[in-house]
Amino acid sequence: MQRIVQLTQGEYEGLSALAQINQDKINQKAMELYKQRGIVALEIDFRLEGDYLGDLKLGMSIFDRIRDYYDDNFSITNEDKKEIIKAVNNTTKRLIERSLSRYTGEFKSISKYERKLKRQKNLFTVFTITGWLMALTMMFYLSAKQLL
């Protein structure tokens, strides 16, 4: 059986203020826990790029998937996001460069040989085209000489 209780305006306002204070305390405690144990998901995409001089460069992109979309009350500020992304970017870049450092010398030598091969290919192409042009010129010259 339920009882119906009537409150005066003062009692109602007092209970409403107490409920609001409790809600503020709950939000404050939730924010403290979020700062301590909040989850931030980062998507790291990296690629190795070689330039024309044979230098190995690391290209990185970090996309944050920070839980802003749940509730604006518990979102991380943009400054915190930038600080997190900067720290992860530096750490990841250092780890990858350290793990790939032994391959950079090999990459440079391979790119050096690749440049040499491209130069030789271009040189042979020029010699081939020049040879064919000289042969065609000789054929036209000889055919024109026989006609006269």
Secondary structure, 3 states (H helix, E strand, C coil): CCCCCCCCHHHHHHHHHHHHHHHHHHHHHHHHHHHHHCCEEEEEEEEEEECCCCCEEEEEEEEEEECCCCCHHHCCCHHHHHHHHHHHHHHHHHHHHHHCHHHHHHHHHHHHHHHHHHHHHHHHHHHHHHHHHHHHHHHHHHHHHHHC
